[in-house]
């Protein structure tokens, strides 16, 4: 069962839809049950027979076996601190990208811990944090009638956790999981995402990454 914290935003809804279509049970969490219900209703309109339910963030954290964090970076620490007891012993996947947009241009935010993923691990010492899905467009995730031609770089310190997320990535048609090494490498993926956002703005596109030669 997959829990999604901050699941009412575009990225959360898109991931929930794709995982549900892949046959996963998904609990979509929000600070507002009403907002979660509305998001689930939109998902079910595209995937009527899928197993997606709405919940508050705390319930999604408690019930999810793997829990995804898709909140703005500015909210990450406070949300994780509030949910830490529910996330002990679990795989926590962060797709959080610390960026600011000024004059339409995205730039990376300097993080004392080195990256949002490393900050998440420091905040959740009893959880196994994995970084993944930073560079996959929310628009492409939501456009479920089309496969996504993209690689997903997965950074983790634990092999079993990494293998679990590899399986979830590749359950979505068109996605390929790439081993990005330890969690310390998440900083490069997070920073590259800011660069990718600027490319997308320039070309009015939803570009993704493909790594060739492997």
KEKOL-669552 format. One record per atom (N, C-alpha, C): x, y, z. Coordinates in pm, whole numbers, plus 50000, padded with zeros to 5 digits. Layout:
REM residues N
XYZ ...
This chain:
REM residues 214
500844988150000 500005000050000 500885012450000 500555022049913 501335034249897 500595045949960 501265053250048 500745065750101 501405077350030 500645087850003 501195099749938 500865111850024 501905118050077 501745129850162 501815142250073 500795150650080 500705162049990 500155157649855 499275147849861 498815141449738 497805149249656 497355160849704 496355168349629 496975177749526 498285179549530 498945187649428 499105180049298 499515186749191 499625180149060 500515167849060 501685168549124 502605157049126 502015145449205 501415148549319 500815138149401 499665131149331 498785138949270 497665133149196 498155124549081 499175129549010 499705121848897 500315108748939 501105108949045 501695096549095 500615086949143 499635092249215 498545083749264 497815077049149 497545084649044 496855079148927 497685068148862 498945070748840 499785060848771 499975048148854 500165049748984 500325037949068 499015030149077 497905037149083 496605030349088 496365022448959 496715028348845 496545021248718 497465009148710 498575009448784 499504998148788 499064987348886 497914989548951 497364979349040 497704981049187 498314992349222 498664994749361 497475000749438 497404997649567 496485004649656 497135017649699 496415028549687 496985041749714 496105049149815 496765055149915 496075063750010 496595077849987 495715086549941 496105100049906 495855109250024 496935114950078 496845123050199 496855137950173 496245145350264 496225159850257 496025165350397 496275178350415 495935184650541 494425186250556 493715185650444 492255187150442 491615174750381 490735168350457 490045156450405 489175160150285 488585172150287 487765176550175 488595177450047 489795183350058 490685184349942 491115170449893 491385161349988 491755147649950 490605140649878 489395142549927 488225136549861 488075141749719 488285154749701 488155160649567 489215155049472 490435153549521 491515148149438 491245133649400 490765125849495 490445111749467 489325110949364 488345119849374 487255119849277 487785122249135 488755131249121 489345133848990 490095121548938 490805114649029 491525102648988 490565091648944 489515089849020 488545079348988 487795082248858 487705094848820 487065098148692 487915093248575 489235091748596 490135086748493 490415071948509 490275066748631 490565052648659 489495047348755 488285044948703 487135041948789 487295029748879 488035019748835 488125007348913 489365006849002 490075017849013 491325017849090 491055018749239 492055014349317 491925014049463 492635026049522 491965037649517 492505050049572 491535055349675 492045058449792 491205063949898 491805076849950 490955085350009 491355098250063 491575097250213 492525105050262 492825104950406 493545117650444 493625120350571 494515130650621 495955125750611 496905135050607 498315131350593 498755121150697 498325123050822 498755114050929 498265099850904 497055098450853 496515085150826 497225078750707 497525086750605 498255081450489 499645076850530 500285084350620 501615080550670 501555067750752 500515066550831 500395054950919 500065042250841 499185043350742 498705031550670 499595027550553 500335037050498 501175033850383 502365025350422 502675015450340 503875007350361 505095014450301 504885020750186 505855029950126 505155043450119 505835053950165 505185067050173 505965077250090 505255083749999 505835093949913 505585107749971 506595116349963 506495130150009 506565139249887 505485146249859 505435155049741 504875168649784 505555174749879 505145187749933 506155198249891 505805211249899 506805221549874 507955220349974 509165223849929 510315222350017 510125230050148 509535241750142 509375249950262 508525243150369 507725233350328 506855226250424 507425212750465 508505208250398 508955194450419 509325191450564 510185199550625 510685196350758 509555195750860 508685205750861 507615206050962 506655194350944 506355190850819 505445179650795 506095166450838 507355164450803 508025152050841 508185150850992 508475161951058 508585161551204 507265157451267 506165162251212 504845158951268 504445144551241 505035138451138 504645124951098 505695114451134 506775118651198 507915109651220 507535096651289 506655097251388 506295085051461 505545075151372 504815080251273 504075071451180 504975065451073 506145071551053 507015067550943 508195058950986 508285055851114 509385047651163 509395033851096 510575029751050 510745016650990 510235015550848 509785026550789 509205026050656 510145032250552 509885028850426 510555035550314 509805048450286 510535059550289 509955072550262 510625078050136 509835080450034 510365085149906 510095100049893 511165107949881 510985122249862 511205125949717 510215133149663 510335139049530 510405154149542 510765158949660 510785173249690 511955180049619 511665191249554 512685198749483 512785212749544 513915216149606 514055229349666 514435239949563 513425246649510 513665257049409 512885269649446 513365280749395 512605293049397 512495297949254 511415305049225 511215310349090 511135325449100 512065332049033 512125346549033 512115351648890 511125359548858 511005364448721 510835353348621 510215342348664 509985331048575 511155321548562 512255324348631 513445315948622 513615308048751 513745294948739 513905286248856 515375285148894 515635285249024 516995283149073 516955274849199 518025267349225 518085258549340 518285266449468 517725261149576 517895266849709 519035259549779 519915266849840 521005260649916 520445254450044 520755241650066 520255234250182 521415231150275 521305234550404 522405231750497 522835217150498 521865207850485 522195193650486 522705188650351 522655197150248 523155193150117 522075190950015 520915186050057 519795183749967 518545181850050 517405183149985 516135180550054 516065166050100 516625156950021 516605142650057 517435140050182 518625145950191 519455144050310 518825150650432 518175161850411 517445168250522 516325159150571 515615152750476 514545143650513 515085131850594 516245126550553 516825115350628 517255119650767 517795131750779 518185136750911 516965138951000 515865142650939 514625144851014 513975131751053 514195121350972 513575108150994 514675097551011 515425097751120 516535088351135 516105073851145 514845071351178 514355057651191 513595052951067 513655060650962 513055056950833 514165055250730 513855048650619 514815047150510 514365056450397 515065067550381 514675077550282 515285074250146 514465075450043 514885073449904 514495085949826 515355090249736 515055101649649 514715096549509 513575100849455 513165096149322 512045104949268 511825104149137 510715110649066 510825125849056 511995131449078 512125146049071 511875151448931 512315144248829 512355149748693 511185145348606 510185138948664 509025134448586 507935145148596 507465149648482 506485160448478 505145156048536 504575164448620 503235161748675 502215161048563 502385169348462 501455169248348 501505155848277 502715150548256 502845137648189 502285126248276 502475127048406 501895116948493 500385116748483 499785128348475 498315129348473 497745125048338 498535126348231 498065122748098 498205107548082 497335100548150 497505086048166 497275078148039 496695084247939 496485077047814 497775075447735 498815082647775 500105082047705 501185076247796 502065067847743 503215063347823 504185074847844 504985073947949 505985084147976 507345078647936 507975085147841 509305080647800 510355087947882 510725081947995 511645088848085 512375079048173 513535083248219 514245076148324 513965082948457 514025075048564 513875080248699 515125076448777 515875086448819 517085083948898 516675081449043 517105070149097 516775066149234 518045066449318 518045074449423 519195075349514 518795070049650 519565060849703 519235054749833 520485048849895 520465047950026 521585041750098 521345027050129 520105022550112 519745008750145 519355001250017 519974989849993 519744982449869 518314977349859 517764972249968 516404967049963 515394978149936 515604989749998 514715001049973 514805005449827 516025006049776 516215009749636 515504999949543 515664986949569 515014976949484 513494978349487 512944981349603 511494983149615 511024994649526 511745005749529 511345017349450 511605015049301 512665007549269 512865003549129 511614996649076 511074987449155 509894980149112 508694989349091 508514998949180 507395008249165 507585017249043 508805022049022 509065030348903 508695022748777 509185010548766 509025003248641 507664996548627 506804998148728 505404993848712 504615004048630 505185015848609 504535026348530 505065025448387 504195023048288 504655021448150 505485033248101 506635029848042 507505040047985 508615044948075 508545041748205 509575046348297 510625035548319 511875039948332 512985030948364 513705036548486 513985027948581 514705032048701 516205031448676 516905041748722 518355042648711 518935043748851 519925035348881 520575035549012 521475047849020 521075057649104 521855069849118 522845069349232 523015057549295 523945056449405 523345060949537 524185064949629 523735068349764 522925081249770 522315083349883 521415094649901 522145107949884 523455108049906 524205120549890 524185125649746 523895116649650 523835120749510 522515127449473 521565127249564 520275133649535 520435148449507 521465154549564 521655168849542 521805172249394 522455163349317 522645165949175 521325165049099 520495155449138 519195153849071 518285165549104 518285169749230 517455181049270 517875193749194 519175195949186 519655207949115 519355207148965 519495195448908 519215193948765 517745196548735 516875193448831 515445195748810 515155210548790 515845219248864 515675233648844 516075237448701 517175231748654 517625234148516 516565229348417 515995217648443 514985211948354 513735220748350 513345226348464 512195235348467 512435247448376 513655252548373 513955263848287 513925260048139 514395248048108 514285243247969 512825242147929 512015236648016 510595235047985 509925248547963 510305258348043 509735271748026 510145277547891 511405275947858 511895281647732 511215275347610 511035262147616 510475255047501 508975252347514 508375257047625 506945254447650 506665239447636 507445231647710 507415216947695 507335210447832 507255197047831 507305188947953 508425178747935 509635183547917 510745174747887 511115166248009 511765155147982 512215145948088 513645141848055 514195132448129 515575128148104 515615113548058 516565110847970 516895097247930 518415096047936 518895085748001 520335083448013 520715072347916 521605075447825 521955065747721 523275058847755 523515047747688 524785040747705 524805030247812 523655028047879 523595017347979 522405008447951 
